[in-house]
Amino acid sequence: MKLLGYRHVTVSEESEQMVDFFEKKLGLANSWTETDKYSGGVFKSENSWLEFWTKNEDMPEMTMLQLIVDDADEFAARIKTSGVELYGPVEERGERIYSMTAPNRMPVTIQSSIE
């Protein structure tokens, strides 16, 4: 069981300013191509990245932490023994995902690639 990286996701009305800040002010590459449905940015560094999305009817305002692991099932089995309420798994966009809520009410997911 290995933690590979983190994704910090923010959905807000300020996402355009955040994308502009990281892209134009800090000179980081935005790997997201905007679509009609989703506007925002993804700034990657190896297995970790920052995501900023514009709030819309499909994505409510929120902040989320995603833990990218080598085996979500194994990681989830260990977490369940600690008493954390865990939901899932679901499979979406080629990933196996479990979700939980941190003590500060932030959504947290555990994700691994489906091979």
VOPAGU-2260 file (C-alpha; in pm, 1 decimal, decimal comma):
REM VOPAGU-2260
SITE   aa  ch    i         X         Y         Z
SITE  MET   A    0       0,0       0,0       0,0
SITE  LYS   A    1     157,4     323,3    -113,5
SITE  LEU   A    2      48,5     687,8    -131,9
SITE  LEU   A    3     143,5     813,3    -478,8
SITE  GLY   A    4      22,4    1172,6    -470,5
SITE  TYR   A    5    -240,6    1430,0    -380,4
SITE  ARG   A    6    -501,9    1626,1    -571,9
SITE  HIS   A    7    -642,8    1941,1    -417,9
SITE  VAL   A    8    -971,4    2033,5    -584,1
SITE  THR   A    9   -1154,9    2364,2    -543,8
SITE  VAL   A   10   -1488,0    2445,5    -708,8
SITE  SER   A   11   -1579,4    2812,2    -671,9
SITE  GLU   A   12   -1677,0    3134,8    -842,2
SITE  GLU   A   13   -1311,7    3246,7    -808,1
SITE  SER   A   14   -1165,8    2962,5   -1014,8
SITE  GLU   A   15   -1091,6    3184,7   -1316,5
SITE  GLN   A   16    -879,7    3415,2   -1098,6
SITE  MET   A   17    -696,6    3112,6    -952,5
SITE  VAL   A   18    -628,7    2968,0   -1298,1
SITE  ASP   A   19    -503,4    3309,1   -1413,5
SITE  PHE   A   20    -278,1    3334,3   -1106,0
SITE  PHE   A   21    -114,5    2992,9   -1154,1
SITE  GLU   A   22    -100,1    3014,5   -1533,8
SITE  LYS   A   23     -11,1    3377,3   -1603,7
SITE  LYS   A   24     143,9    3504,4   -1281,5
SITE  LEU   A   25     337,0    3191,7   -1177,1
SITE  GLY   A   26     396,8    3060,8   -1530,1
SITE  LEU   A   27     269,9    2707,0   -1463,5
SITE  ALA   A   28     125,3    2497,4   -1745,8
SITE  ASN   A   29    -250,0    2441,9   -1739,3
SITE  SER   A   30    -314,7    2088,3   -1865,9
SITE  TRP   A   31    -693,1    2134,3   -1891,9
SITE  THR   A   32    -864,8    2227,9   -2216,1
SITE  GLU   A   33   -1192,8    2404,6   -2143,2
SITE  THR   A   34   -1517,6    2248,1   -2257,6
SITE  ASP   A   35   -1873,1    2378,1   -2273,3
SITE  LYS   A   36   -1950,2    2189,2   -1952,7
SITE  TYR   A   37   -1636,3    2248,7   -1742,1
SITE  SER   A   38   -1425,4    2560,5   -1708,0
SITE  GLY   A   39   -1112,4    2559,4   -1497,7
SITE  GLY   A   40    -755,0    2447,0   -1472,9
SITE  VAL   A   41    -535,3    2154,6   -1373,0
SITE  PHE   A   42    -176,2    2220,5   -1267,1
SITE  LYS   A   43      22,5    1894,9   -1244,8
SITE  SER   A   44     349,4    1802,1   -1079,5
SITE  GLU   A   45     424,7    1430,8   -1121,1
SITE  ASN   A   46     152,0    1242,8    -928,3
SITE  SER   A   47       9,0    1551,3    -753,8
SITE  TRP   A   48    -188,2    1843,1    -884,5
SITE  LEU   A   49    -418,2    2135,4    -815,8
SITE  GLU   A   50    -761,2    2158,6    -978,9
SITE  PHE   A   51    -975,6    2472,8    -998,6
SITE  TRP   A   52   -1327,3    2445,2   -1142,6
SITE  THR   A   53   -1595,9    2705,7   -1196,5
SITE  LYS   A   54   -1904,4    2641,2    -987,0
SITE  ASN   A   55   -2204,0    2529,4   -1195,2
SITE  GLU   A   56   -2520,8    2322,4   -1157,9
SITE  ASP   A   57   -2322,4    1997,0   -1195,5
SITE  MET   A   58   -2045,5    2100,9    -952,0
SITE  PRO   A   59   -2140,4    2278,6    -627,7
SITE  GLU   A   60   -1894,5    2502,3    -446,0
SITE  MET   A   61   -1653,3    2291,3    -241,3
SITE  THR   A   62   -1296,0    2199,9    -156,0
SITE  MET   A   63   -1186,9    1835,7    -176,1
SITE  LEU   A   64    -871,0    1636,8    -114,7
SITE  GLN   A   65    -802,3    1326,9    -323,7
SITE  LEU   A   66    -541,0    1075,2    -208,2
SITE  ILE   A   67    -393,6     886,3    -503,3
SITE  VAL   A   68    -279,9     539,2    -395,9
SITE  ASP   A   69    -149,2     227,2    -566,8
SITE  ASP   A   70    -440,0       7,2    -445,1
SITE  ALA   A   71    -760,8     178,8    -326,3
SITE  ASP   A   72    -916,5    -149,4    -207,4
SITE  GLU   A   73    -620,4    -230,9      16,3
SITE  PHE   A   74    -603,2     125,3     150,1
SITE  ALA   A   75    -979,5     125,6     219,1
SITE  ALA   A   76    -961,0    -207,7     404,3
SITE  ARG   A   77    -698,5     -63,6     639,8
SITE  ILE   A   78    -895,6     257,9     697,1
SITE  LYS   A   79   -1217,2      69,7     777,5
SITE  THR   A   80   -1042,8     -92,9    1075,4
SITE  SER   A   81    -975,8     253,0    1224,8
SITE  GLY   A   82   -1346,7     336,5    1249,9
SITE  VAL   A   83   -1364,5     589,7     966,0
SITE  GLU   A   84   -1697,2     579,9     779,8
SITE  LEU   A   85   -1604,1     498,0     421,9
SITE  TYR   A   86   -1828,3     485,1     112,8
SITE  GLY   A   87   -1767,5     302,3    -211,3
SITE  PRO   A   88   -1612,3     188,5    -415,6
SITE  VAL   A   89   -1732,1     350,7    -734,8
SITE  GLU   A   90   -1556,1     334,8   -1068,9
SITE  GLU   A   91   -1530,4     656,1   -1267,2
SITE  ARG   A   92   -1294,7     782,0   -1541,0
SITE  GLY   A   93   -1068,6     477,3   -1508,4
SITE  GLU   A   94   -1031,8     504,7   -1131,2
SITE  ARG   A   95   -1158,7     308,8    -830,7
SITE  ILE   A   96   -1278,7     559,8    -569,3
SITE  TYR   A   97   -1374,9     546,8    -201,2
SITE  SER   A   98   -1498,8     856,5     -18,7
SITE  MET   A   99   -1513,2     983,4     337,8
SITE  THR   A  100   -1545,2    1310,1     528,6
SITE  ALA   A  101   -1255,5    1459,0     725,4
SITE  PRO   A  102   -1314,7    1605,3    1075,5
SITE  ASN   A  103   -1338,9    1956,3     924,2
SITE  ARG   A  104   -1619,2    1827,0     692,6
SITE  MET   A  105   -1394,6    1832,7     384,1
SITE  PRO   A  106   -1471,0    1553,3     135,9
SITE  VAL   A  107   -1172,0    1319,5      95,8
SITE  THR   A  108   -1138,5    1039,7    -158,1
SITE  ILE   A  109    -898,7     749,1    -196,2
SITE  GLN   A  110    -837,0     665,9    -561,0
SITE  SER   A  111    -633,9     425,2    -769,7
SITE  SER   A  112    -616,3     351,6   -1139,5
SITE  ILE   A  113    -816,2      57,2   -1266,2
SITE  GLU   A  114    -580,5    -169,0   -1453,8
